[in-house]
Amino acid sequence: MNVLILGSGGREHAFAWKLAQSPKLDNLFIAPGNAGTAQVGTNIEIGVNDFDAIKDFVLSNDIKIVVVGPEDPLVNGIHDFFLADDELKSVGVIGPKKDGAELEGSKEFSKKFMIKHGVPTAKYQSFTSTNLEDGYTFLETLQPPYVLKADGLAAGKGVLILDDLAEAKIELANMTNGKFGDASATVVIEEFLHGIELSVFVLTDGESYKILPSAKDYKRIGEGDKGLNTGGMGAISPVPFADEAYLQKVEELVVKPTVAGLKADGIDYKGFIFIGLMNDNGNPSVVEYNVRMGDPETEVVIPRIKSDLLDLFEGVANQTLHEKTFEVDERIATTVMLVSGGYPEAYEKGKVITGFDAIENGIPFHAGTKQEGDNTVTSGGRVLALTSFGETIKEALSYSFANAEKVNFEKKNYRKDIGFDLI
């Protein structure tokens, strides 16, 4: 079977690494890919939103399954594009159609969905520039900190958490007046949830589902969770407090009503559901949905899946997921992200990466790299995710941190306290 993965980050390299192990795989292509994906498949210079070029490639290379990594092409309707085309409609697309992608594409839509289907979440209201005074009044009913979310996709930057009421009112006005472009024309204000964050991932064919391993990522650039938000500086799977009893509660209160709610609303959902949760004394509340796997969580979740990932994807495409076996490695996986100096603000690219040969007890998943001649060089803010297994978090992290010292490029940076709150 020939497979095409769309995307170029660590998530897509993790998918490619796992799919390359499948006996069902004939040829693997990644568009546009990176230096790591090129080691397990063939990179293709096609953008993830260039639907016409994707169509031509799929037809000329007999692609049977397309795995959509990032959210953008899903929100833009790539699955609908395939279904509307007689030549493409038999190709399996792993990722929801446009209506399902609204779970991530619109914060207001996802909050309405949760309330409608009884999924536990923070209370909220939505506002635009036309009813700012109502927004100010709603803010006054809440306790700090105040959470303001751009309704649309804002490249991971559309959420503000503020301690000062006056500042929250100013930012509400700024957001509705275009601070994040069209994405913040509508702003969702919600009650702040207290507790510890974690993520649970679901793979569904619209009828049945598999709950993937839980994970926790670390977004802040600085140690002790200080400083600016990033795309993610590291991750751990499983989350220690997410034991069998807790995950049972998540399944009953969150997963089942989510999958059933999509079906009840006529949304034929095939793909991943990323459920961002807040654990408050054993009680899960949903912070957000994403309609794809997280990054760098994918780099610790996918390596723990012992089952054939392509077989699972085939089950999603054919709506036979309930027939597929699903096994998980009981060991702990950790990943530490090497990032470019200056990230998440201005940073330089094109730095030569060395030390790959010295990696032990680990898997380097490429996030922002490209090949230039004989050299692998940096091409993004987040460069490499160094994943390792261990019987304990401490053991797995010791391997990831050791490898983080061995791999080098100019102005390399990484957090040395990943997992600090779990050990």
C-alpha positions as CSV (number, residue, x, y, z in Angstrom):
1,M,0.0,0.0,0.0
2,N,1.3,3.5,-0.9
3,V,0.8,6.2,1.8
4,L,1.2,10.0,1.7
5,I,1.8,12.0,4.9
6,L,1.2,15.7,4.8
7,G,3.4,17.9,7.0
8,S,7.0,18.6,7.9
9,G,7.4,18.5,11.7
10,G,8.3,16.1,14.5
11,R,4.7,14.7,14.4
12,E,5.0,13.7,10.8
13,H,8.5,12.2,11.3
14,A,7.0,10.1,14.2
15,F,4.2,8.9,11.9
16,A,6.6,8.1,9.1
17,W,9.0,6.2,11.4
18,K,6.1,4.1,12.7
19,L,4.4,3.5,9.3
20,A,7.7,2.5,7.8
21,Q,7.7,-0.5,10.1
22,S,4.3,-1.8,8.7
23,P,4.4,-5.0,6.6
24,K,1.5,-3.5,4.7
25,L,3.5,-0.6,3.4
26,D,4.9,-0.5,-0.1
27,N,5.9,3.2,-0.6
28,L,5.9,6.1,1.8
29,F,5.9,9.7,0.7
30,I,6.0,12.8,2.9
31,A,5.0,16.3,1.6
32,P,7.0,18.4,2.2
33,G,8.8,16.4,5.0
34,N,12.2,17.1,6.5
35,A,15.7,15.6,6.8
36,G,14.4,12.9,9.2
37,T,11.4,11.8,7.1
38,A,13.7,11.4,4.2
39,Q,15.4,8.6,6.1
40,V,12.3,6.5,6.2
41,G,10.4,7.6,3.0
42,T,10.5,10.0,0.1
43,N,10.0,13.7,0.5
44,I,7.9,15.5,-2.0
45,E,8.1,19.3,-2.6
46,I,4.3,20.0,-2.2
47,G,2.7,22.3,0.3
48,V,0.1,20.9,2.6
49,N,-2.6,23.3,1.3
50,D,-1.8,22.8,-2.4
51,F,-4.8,20.5,-3.0
52,D,-4.5,20.3,-6.8
53,A,-0.8,19.3,-6.6
54,I,-1.7,16.8,-3.9
55,K,-4.4,15.3,-6.2
56,D,-2.0,14.9,-9.1
57,F,0.6,13.2,-6.9
58,V,-2.0,10.9,-5.3
59,L,-3.3,9.8,-8.7
60,S,0.1,9.3,-10.3
61,N,1.5,7.3,-7.4
62,D,-1.5,5.1,-6.6
63,I,-1.8,6.5,-3.0
64,K,-4.4,4.6,-1.0
65,I,-4.2,6.5,2.3
66,V,-3.4,10.2,3.0
67,V,-2.4,11.0,6.6
68,V,-3.0,14.7,7.4
69,G,-0.6,15.9,10.1
70,P,-1.4,19.6,10.7
71,E,-4.8,21.2,11.3
72,D,-4.6,23.8,8.6
73,P,-5.5,21.6,5.6
74,L,-8.2,19.9,7.6
75,V,-9.8,23.3,8.5
76,N,-9.4,24.3,4.8
77,G,-11.4,21.2,3.8
78,I,-8.9,18.7,2.2
79,H,-11.0,15.7,3.2
80,D,-14.1,17.3,1.6
81,F,-11.9,18.0,-1.5
82,F,-11.1,14.3,-1.8
83,L,-14.8,13.2,-1.3
84,A,-16.0,15.7,-3.9
85,D,-13.7,14.3,-6.6
86,D,-14.7,11.0,-8.3
87,E,-11.0,10.1,-8.9
88,L,-10.1,10.7,-5.2
89,K,-13.1,9.7,-3.2
90,S,-12.0,6.1,-2.7
91,V,-8.7,7.3,-1.1
92,G,-8.7,7.1,2.7
93,V,-8.0,10.4,4.4
94,I,-7.0,10.3,8.0
95,G,-8.4,13.5,9.4
96,P,-11.9,15.0,9.7
97,K,-13.9,16.8,7.1
98,K,-14.4,20.6,7.4
99,D,-17.4,20.3,9.7
100,G,-15.5,18.1,12.2
101,A,-12.4,20.3,11.9
102,E,-14.4,23.2,13.4
103,L,-13.8,21.5,16.7
104,E,-10.3,23.1,16.4
105,G,-11.0,25.8,13.8
106,S,-13.5,27.6,16.1
107,K,-13.3,27.8,19.8
108,E,-16.9,29.0,20.0
109,F,-18.1,26.0,18.0
110,S,-16.2,23.6,20.2
111,K,-17.5,25.2,23.4
112,K,-21.1,25.1,22.1
113,F,-20.5,21.4,21.2
114,M,-19.3,20.5,24.7
115,I,-22.2,22.3,26.4
116,K,-24.7,20.6,24.0
117,H,-23.4,17.1,24.6
118,G,-22.7,17.4,28.3
119,V,-18.9,17.3,28.1
120,P,-17.4,18.9,31.3
121,T,-15.7,22.3,30.5
122,A,-15.3,25.8,31.9
123,K,-18.2,28.2,31.7
124,Y,-17.8,30.8,28.9
125,Q,-19.3,33.5,26.7
126,S,-18.3,34.8,23.3
127,F,-18.0,38.5,22.3
128,T,-17.2,40.6,19.2
129,S,-16.5,44.4,18.8
130,T,-20.3,45.0,18.7
131,N,-20.9,43.9,22.3
132,L,-17.7,44.8,24.1
133,E,-19.5,46.2,27.1
134,D,-21.2,42.9,27.6
135,G,-17.7,41.3,27.5
136,Y,-16.4,43.7,30.2
137,T,-19.4,42.9,32.4
138,F,-18.8,39.1,32.0
139,L,-15.1,39.6,32.9
140,E,-16.3,41.3,36.1
141,T,-18.2,38.1,37.1
142,L,-15.0,36.0,36.9
143,Q,-12.1,35.5,39.3
144,P,-8.6,36.1,38.0
145,P,-6.8,34.9,36.0
146,Y,-8.9,35.8,33.0
147,V,-8.7,33.6,29.9
148,L,-9.3,35.2,26.4
149,K,-9.2,32.9,23.3
150,A,-9.3,34.0,19.7
151,D,-12.1,32.0,18.1
152,G,-10.2,31.0,15.0
153,L,-6.7,29.6,14.3
154,A,-3.9,31.9,15.4
155,A,-0.8,29.7,15.0
156,G,-0.9,28.8,18.6
157,K,-0.7,32.4,19.8
158,G,-4.4,33.3,20.2
159,V,-4.8,32.6,23.9
160,L,-4.1,35.2,26.6
161,I,-4.2,34.4,30.4
162,L,-4.2,37.7,32.4
163,D,-4.2,38.4,36.1
164,D,-5.4,42.0,35.9
165,L,-9.0,42.9,35.1
166,A,-8.3,46.2,33.5
167,E,-5.6,44.6,31.3
168,A,-8.1,41.9,30.3
169,K,-10.6,44.5,29.2
170,I,-8.0,46.3,27.1
171,E,-6.9,43.0,25.5
172,L,-10.5,42.0,24.8
173,A,-10.8,45.3,22.8
174,N,-7.5,44.8,21.1
175,M,-8.3,41.2,20.1
176,T,-11.8,42.0,18.6
177,N,-10.1,44.9,16.7
178,G,-7.7,42.6,14.9
179,K,-4.8,41.8,17.3
180,F,-4.8,38.2,15.8
181,G,-6.4,39.2,12.5
182,D,-9.7,37.6,11.5
183,A,-9.0,34.8,14.1
184,S,-9.9,37.1,17.0
185,A,-12.9,38.9,15.4
186,T,-14.8,36.7,17.9
187,V,-13.3,36.2,21.4
188,V,-14.2,33.4,23.8
189,I,-13.8,34.4,27.4
190,E,-13.9,31.5,29.8
191,E,-13.5,30.7,33.5
192,F,-9.9,29.7,34.5
193,L,-9.6,26.0,35.3
194,H,-7.3,25.0,38.1
195,G,-5.3,21.7,38.2
196,I,-2.8,19.9,36.1
197,E,-3.0,19.7,32.3
198,L,-2.7,16.5,30.3
199,S,-3.8,15.3,26.9
200,V,-5.7,12.2,25.9
201,F,-5.8,11.2,22.2
202,V,-8.5,9.3,20.4
203,L,-8.4,7.6,17.0
204,T,-11.9,7.1,15.6
205,D,-13.6,5.9,12.4
206,G,-16.8,7.7,13.4
207,E,-18.3,4.7,15.0
208,S,-15.8,3.0,17.2
209,Y,-12.6,4.4,18.7
210,K,-9.2,3.6,20.3
211,I,-7.9,5.6,23.2
212,L,-4.2,6.2,22.7
213,P,-1.7,6.7,25.5
214,S,-2.0,9.9,27.6
215,A,0.7,12.6,27.5
216,K,1.8,15.9,29.1
217,D,3.8,18.5,27.2
218,Y,5.7,21.5,28.4
219,K,4.9,24.7,26.5
220,R,7.0,27.5,28.2
221,I,10.5,28.2,26.9
222,G,11.9,28.6,30.4
223,E,12.5,26.1,33.2
224,G,9.9,26.0,35.9
225,D,7.3,26.8,33.2
226,K,8.4,30.4,32.9
227,G,8.6,32.7,29.9
228,L,7.0,32.7,26.5
229,N,4.8,29.9,25.1
230,T,6.3,27.7,22.5
231,G,5.1,24.9,20.3
232,G,6.3,22.5,23.0
233,M,9.6,21.9,24.7
234,G,9.1,18.3,25.6
235,A,6.6,15.6,26.6
236,I,6.0,12.5,28.8
237,S,3.8,9.5,28.3
238,P,2.0,8.1,30.2
239,V,1.0,10.8,32.8
240,P,1.5,9.2,36.2
241,F,-1.8,10.4,37.8
242,A,-3.8,9.3,34.7
243,D,-4.3,5.8,36.1
244,E,-6.9,3.2,35.0
245,A,-9.6,4.7,37.2
246,Y,-9.0,8.3,36.0
247,L,-8.9,7.2,32.3
248,Q,-12.1,5.3,32.8
249,K,-13.7,8.5,34.0
250,V,-12.3,10.4,31.0
251,E,-13.8,7.8,28.7
252,E,-17.2,7.9,30.3
253,L,-17.4,11.7,30.8
254,V,-15.5,13.0,27.8
255,V,-14.6,10.4,25.0
256,K,-18.0,8.7,24.7
257,P,-20.1,11.9,24.7
258,T,-17.7,13.5,22.2
259,V,-17.8,10.6,19.7
260,A,-21.5,10.1,20.2
261,G,-22.1,13.9,19.9
262,L,-20.3,14.1,16.5
263,K,-22.4,11.3,15.2
264,A,-25.6,12.8,16.6
265,D,-24.7,16.1,14.9
266,G,-24.2,14.3,11.5
267,I,-20.5,14.9,11.5
268,D,-18.8,11.9,10.0
269,Y,-15.4,12.1,11.8
270,K,-12.5,9.9,10.7
271,G,-9.2,10.7,12.4
272,F,-7.6,11.9,15.6
273,I,-9.2,13.8,18.4
274,F,-6.8,15.6,20.7
275,I,-8.5,16.2,24.0
276,G,-6.7,18.8,26.2
277,L,-7.8,18.2,29.8
278,M,-7.5,19.8,33.1
279,N,-7.3,17.4,36.0
280,D,-8.8,19.0,39.1
281,N,-8.6,16.6,42.0
282,G,-9.5,13.6,39.8
283,N,-12.2,15.4,37.8
284,P,-11.5,16.0,34.1
285,S,-12.6,19.1,32.3
286,V,-11.9,19.8,28.6
287,V,-9.8,22.8,27.9
288,E,-9.8,22.3,24.1
289,Y,-10.2,19.9,21.3
290,N,-7.6,19.6,18.5
291,V,-8.4,17.7,15.3
292,R,-4.9,16.2,14.9
293,M,-2.2,14.8,17.1
294,G,-0.2,17.2,19.2
295,D,3.5,18.0,18.8
296,P,5.7,17.0,20.6
297,E,3.2,14.6,22.3
298,T,3.1,12.5,19.1
299,E,6.8,11.8,19.6
300,V,6.0,10.0,22.9
301,V,2.6,8.6,22.1
302,I,3.3,6.9,18.7
303,P,6.4,5.1,19.8
304,R,4.4,3.5,22.6
305,I,1.9,2.0,20.2
306,K,3.0,-1.6,19.5
307,S,0.2,-2.3,17.0
308,D,0.6,-1.7,13.2
309,L,-0.3,1.9,12.7
310,L,-1.0,1.4,9.0
311,D,-3.4,-1.4,9.9
312,L,-5.2,1.0,12.4
313,F,-5.4,3.8,9.7
314,E,-6.8,1.2,7.3
315,G,-9.5,0.5,9.9
316,V,-10.3,4.2,10.2
317,A,-10.6,4.6,6.4
318,N,-12.8,1.5,6.0
319,Q,-14.7,2.0,9.2
320,T,-13.4,-1.4,10.6
321,L,-11.4,0.1,13.5
322,H,-13.4,-2.1,16.0
323,E,-11.8,-5.2,14.4
324,K,-8.3,-4.0,14.9
325,T,-6.0,-5.1,17.8
326,F,-4.5,-2.3,19.8
327,E,-1.5,-2.8,22.1
328,V,0.6,-0.3,24.0
329,D,4.1,-0.5,25.4
330,E,3.9,-0.2,29.2
331,R,7.3,1.6,29.4
332,I,7.5,5.3,29.8
333,A,8.5,7.5,26.9
334,T,10.0,11.0,27.2
335,T,11.1,13.5,24.7
336,V,13.3,16.6,25.0
337,M,13.1,19.3,22.3
338,L,16.2,21.0,21.0
339,V,15.4,24.5,19.8
340,S,17.2,27.3,18.0
341,G,18.7,30.1,20.1
342,G,16.2,32.9,20.4
343,Y,13.1,30.7,19.8
344,P,10.2,31.4,20.2
345,E,11.2,34.9,19.1
346,A,13.7,35.7,16.3
347,Y,16.2,32.9,15.5
348,E,18.7,31.9,12.8
349,K,18.4,29.0,10.5
350,G,21.0,26.9,8.6
351,K,23.0,25.8,11.6
352,V,24.8,22.5,11.0
353,I,23.7,19.7,13.3
354,T,26.3,17.2,14.6
355,G,26.3,14.2,17.0
356,F,23.6,12.0,15.5
357,D,26.0,9.0,15.6
358,A,26.5,9.5,19.3
359,I,22.8,9.0,20.2
360,E,22.2,6.0,22.5
361,N,18.9,4.6,23.8
362,G,16.9,7.1,21.9
363,I,15.1,8.1,18.7
364,P,15.8,11.5,17.1
365,F,12.6,12.9,15.6
366,H,13.3,15.8,13.2
367,A,11.0,18.8,13.6
368,G,12.8,21.7,11.9
369,T,15.6,20.3,9.8
370,K,16.6,20.0,6.1
371,Q,19.4,18.3,4.2
372,E,22.0,20.5,2.5
373,G,24.5,18.3,0.7
374,D,26.1,16.0,3.4
375,N,24.9,18.3,6.2
376,T,21.7,18.2,8.2
377,V,20.9,21.8,9.1
378,T,18.3,23.7,11.2
379,S,15.3,25.1,9.4
380,G,12.9,25.9,12.2
381,G,12.6,27.1,15.8
382,R,12.0,23.6,17.2
383,V,14.7,21.4,15.6
384,L,14.8,17.9,17.1
385,A,12.7,15.8,19.6
386,L,14.9,13.3,21.4
387,T,12.7,10.4,22.5
388,S,13.7,7.6,24.9
389,F,12.1,4.8,26.8
390,G,12.6,3.9,30.5
391,E,11.0,1.9,33.3
392,T,10.6,5.2,35.2
393,I,10.3,8.8,34.0
394,K,13.7,9.5,35.6
395,E,15.4,6.7,33.6
396,A,13.8,7.7,30.3
397,L,14.7,11.4,30.9
398,S,18.3,10.5,31.7
399,Y,18.6,9.0,28.2
400,S,16.8,12.0,26.5
401,F,19.0,14.5,28.4
402,A,22.2,12.6,27.7
403,N,21.4,12.6,24.0
404,A,20.5,16.3,24.2
405,E,24.1,16.9,25.3
406,K,25.5,14.8,22.4
407,V,23.6,16.5,19.6
408,N,24.9,19.9,18.8
409,F,24.3,23.0,16.7
410,E,25.2,26.7,17.2
411,K,23.0,28.4,19.9
412,K,21.3,25.1,20.8
413,N,18.8,25.4,23.7
414,Y,16.6,23.0,25.6
415,R,14.8,22.7,28.9
416,K,16.6,20.6,31.5
417,D,13.6,20.2,33.7
418,I,11.1,18.4,31.5
419,G,8.9,16.2,33.9
420,F,9.9,18.3,36.9
421,D,6.3,18.3,38.2
422,L,5.8,14.6,37.7
423,I,8.9,13.1,39.2
